[in-house]
Amino acid sequence: MAYDGVFLKKELEELKEIVLNERINKINVLSKSSVSFLIRKNGKNLSLILDANPNFPYVNIVDDEKNNMKVPSGFCMLLRKHFESGIVKDIVQVGKDAKLNGEVLTDESFERIVRFSIENVTDGGDIKTCYIFFEIMGKYSNIIVTDENLIIIDTLLKNKNENERLKQKNVYNIKHIANKYNILKDDYEIFRSRVFSVKELNSLNGEDFDVINAICKMYEGLSRQLVLSTFLLYINENNKKYSVHYDISGLEDFRTFFTYLQKCIDKPLDPVINYKDGKPSDFYIYPLIQYEGNIVHFKSIRSLLSKYINDKYSNISENVDKKALEDIIKALYSKFYKKIDIYNEDISKCDDMEKYKKYAELVSSYGYNEYNIVENNLVCVDFDGTKYSIPIDISISISKNVEKYYNRYNKLKRTKENALKLLEEVKEKIEHLESIESSVRISNDEKDLYLIKEELARYFDEARSFASIKKHEEDTARRKKHKNVSINYNISEYKSSSGITIYVGKNNIQNEYLTFDMASSYDTWFHVKGSKGAHVILKARYEDVDDKTLVEAAGLAAYYSDRKDDTKVTVDYTYRKELKKVKGKAPGFCIYHKNYSINVKPTLLIK
């Protein structure tokens, strides 16, 4: 979908005409990821919706008032406190060069980050402006509330990868996210040098050069669909032959393409949805050249989005089990990170541990000489010349003072050792939980989610307090009682273009069973390099199959992983016999020392 920065820019222009200088009458949190601001205008209720759902994050305004969650969340109450009855004073799209604090943002930006400035009256009668930042970043989408000084008050979603940047009381910043260039601020020479630097780098790494990908990675707000459409227009009008690896090194050709690219941003507005086989496949602010099938035109961007969301998502029921698992995982993360803070605090309290050991040694050496004791302190000089004044209790013997300091040292030593051990254990649990979180993201099948519940119940005592895990354990116990305990591992099966069977495990229990029970010694095993993802088994030796089959199996491993949205992913492959389990680690965890690697595009095969 082409919900890119250019689309957002045009949408916000339309949005400003409706909501700027209007009052927010009511605020609702519609779901775990969406917020609604009710505005009354011209006798009609309008709902401004910000939805940070990772599958399709968006901002839109609709004509009807959405239903509120039955029990307002803490975040909902926070929004009501700061923004209800407030006036929407400004809506801007911000990028890496934006000066956020108290300054008017005049620079053009195509980054998918929106700042809403809302002015309200405090209890003391003062006028105060607070901000809502909506980061439309796929799975990292979020809604952040800050005060007038950009101090973060809270966020709608808690993401472990963003915990540090979006921590409460931090100053909000976007620099590490918004690190691309603005296509309208570059002249041709700068544009050309940027693109060709990518081409030279690809050449050094032995990789193909794709000019469309290069431009999308360098410039903010340009989706691949938009750049491809502009590229095809350039190809068609200049009688070129199309190729995704087309070399535009000719000076005049490249200059023409650059001109086309800058003009694509200012083309006349003509919102459309592209339907294929009766289903919406894409949308944009004007028809893109590559669209096929039926194209439906709309009068406004907001009517386009409302129609697209209704047609695409209205018949898809929310998976309650998956939602419950996501909530459990978030709660477990919170528990584990609190434990880390506690253990780190315990460790820091032990910083003086060696000092007390030193005190014990010095008191033992010098304490029996009464001339060294001055006003309840032992004054002495160590062999390295360091002077010490050590408090002692003169009401007890020197040996008891020595014992007291050794006891203090030993107690801190035991505390530190225990805290370090517990810290290591909780870090391993977090690592295990990350793999489960990845499994939940790529699973929608009820049987897959059942196995994830089983893993949580089996390996996380902390999860057993949650209702859905309790119910799972009760159901499992009931089946065991009736001797109906067989497990359906629900391994996904695919066929390569050459007819060879490929198996995929989408969670840790499936991975464990597939790799160490189903697979044979000389089956080929695939896994995305350096990331969480599925185990994939190709039922053949890798040297006996063609390159296309290897690419297809590796593409499945990349597709069912955390790198699914990347353009190119490195996947390791080796024989099953090269894998070794690690005692005490999560199911499916294994190590290997002999392997080959292949770079592929994440691709799902048709079953």
Secondary structure, 3 states (H helix, E strand, C coil): CCCCHHHHHHHHHHHHHHHCCCEEEEEEECCCCEEEEEEEECCEEEEEEEECCCCCCEEEEECCCCCCCCCCCHHHHHHHHHHCCCEEEEEEECCCCCCCCCCCCCCCCCCCEEEEEEEEECCCCCEEEEEEEEECCHHHCEEEEECCCCEEEEECCCCHHHCCCCCCCCECCCCCCCCCECHHHCCHHHHHHHHHHHHHHHHHCCCCCCHHHHHHHHECCCCHHHHHHHHHHHHHHCCCCCCCCCCCCCHHHHHHHHHHHHHHCCCCCCCEEEEECCEEEEEECCCCCCCCCEEEECCCHHHHHHHHHHHHHCCCCCCHHHHHHHHHHHHHHHHHHHHHHHHHHHHHCCCCHHHHHHHHHHHHHHCCCHHHEECCEEEEECCCCCEEEEECCCCCCHHHHHHHHHHHHHHHHHHHHHHHHHHHHHHHHHHHHHHHHHHHHHCCCHHHHHHHHHHHHHHCHHHHHCHHHHHHHHHHHHHHHCCCCCCCCCCEEEECCCCCEEEEECCHHHHHHHHHHHCCCCCEEEEECCCCECEEEECCCHHHCCHHHHHHHHHHHHHCECCCCCCCEEEEEEEHHHCEECCCCCCCCEECCCCEEEEECCCCCCC
